[in-house]
Amino acid sequence: MTENEEEIDRKFIPSLREGVDMVRMIFFKRIQTHLAGKYPQEEVAYRGMLSAAVMNELFGTPNPEPKFAQFSAEQSDRIQEELAGVAENCSELCIPLTDALRIHFLCNVQEGIDSDEAPVLARARDLGVLIEERDVPLPKGFMELVHRLGKSAGFIR
């Protein structure tokens, strides 16, 4: 890889990560809406923390702050229950989640981040979220998908 290619890669990875974050935000909103219907008796703050914990668990990015780590430990069964239902309850997001999980993995590899993403992808597959037959997204196609989703969700004008 030439020096120019490395510079382009380093500049493009943050944009791809922003795309992954957009999919994460859309998923967060969607799971939050689902949980509001399923657990109307729970406080909004609880549902928000549960939504975040489910999203973080799916992406293999647990929040290490003590408050959130404790919540995740205490609510582990409910988090696992909600994860098991993602493919059914958020089926319309399986394609963007598949692409975002794969791009997240590829960005980590490109940046040399020592993360164990293979189990995250395998788990998403086992949960029915990761669509194996779907081709690994090219950056341009991923960013176009993210733009369409962000626009339809009201995050992008």
N, C-alpha and C positions, 0 to 999 in steps of 0.2 A: 504494500500500500504506500502510495506516495505521500509526501508531507501535505500536499493540498487535499488529498482524499481524507487524510486523518483530520484535518481542520474542518472539512465539510461534515464529516461524521460527528465531530464534537459539537458543531453548531446545530446539527439536525436532531440529535438525541433529545435535547430539552424540548423541542417542539413535539416530538413523539411522546415524550413523557406528559406533556400538557394534554395531548390527545387521550392518553390513558386516564389522566385525572378527570377529563370531561366525561368519559364513560363511567368512571367511578361515581362522579356526582349524579349522573342520570340514574345509575343503579341505586344509589343511596336514596334519592327522591322516590323512586319506584318502590323500593322495599319499605320505606317509611310509610307510604300510602297504604301498602298492603298491611303493615302492622297496625296502622290506625284502625283499619276495619276489623282486624282479628283480635286486637287487644284494646278496645275502646275504653276499658276501665283503667288502663295504665296511664300514667302521666306522660305528657309530650316528651319530657326530658328522658324518661326511661325508654320510650320508643326510639328516640334519637340515638341514644347510646346503643341500643340493641341493633338498630340499623347499621350503625358504624361498625359494630363488632362483627356482624355478618359480612359486611363488605370487606373489612380487613382480613377476616378469616379466609374468605374466598380468594383474595389476592396474596395471602401469605405475608401480610404486613401488619401484625398486631401492634397496637399502640402500647409502648412500654411505660407510659406514665402510670404511676401507682393506682390512681383512681380508675383508669380504664382497664388496667391489668386485673385489678380486683373484681371489677364488674364482669369481665370476661370469664374469670375463674368461677365466680358465683353463678353466672348465667350460662355456663357451658352447655348444659343439656338443651336449653331453649335455643341457643345459637346453632347447635348442631341440627335441631329440629327445623329451624328456618332455612339453614343451608340445604337440607335435604329437599326442601320444597321450592328452591329457587327456579329450577328448570320448568316446573309447572306454573308457579305463581308469577314468574317474570319471563315467560317463554319468548316474548317479543324482544328480549334483550340478549338471547343466547348468542346471536351472531356478533353483536358488538362486544359482548363479554369475551367470547372466544378470541376475537382479534386483539382486544386490549390485553388479555392475559398473555398472549403470544408476543405482542410488541413489548410488554413489560419485561418478559424474559429476555428477549433479544437485546433490549437496551442495557439490561444488567450485564449480559455477556459482553457487549461492546465496551462497556465501561469497566470491565474487569471486576465487577462487584461479586464478591464471593457469596452467592446466595444459592440455596438449594431449591431452585424453581421447578425442577422436574416433578417432585411430589405435588406441587401446587397444580401443575397442569394435569397430572394423573388424577388428582382428587376432583378437579373440575370435570374431567371426563367421567369419572365414576358417579358424580352427582347429576350427570346428564346436561351439564351446562356447556362444556367444551364440545364443539362439533368437530370431530376428528376428520371427517371427509372434506371439511372446508380447507381450502388452500391457505397457507401462511400468507398473511396480507403483505403486500408491498407498501412501503411508507406512503406513497401518494394516495393509493386506494384507501388506506386506513384513515388518512387525514380527511379525505373527502367524506367518508362515512361519519367521522366525528363531527365534521362541519354540519352535515345534514341533521344528525341527531341533536347537536347543540342548538341548532336553529329551531327545530321542532319542539325542543324542551324549553325554549325561551332564554337560553344562556347566551346565544349569539344572535345578532340582528341580521 
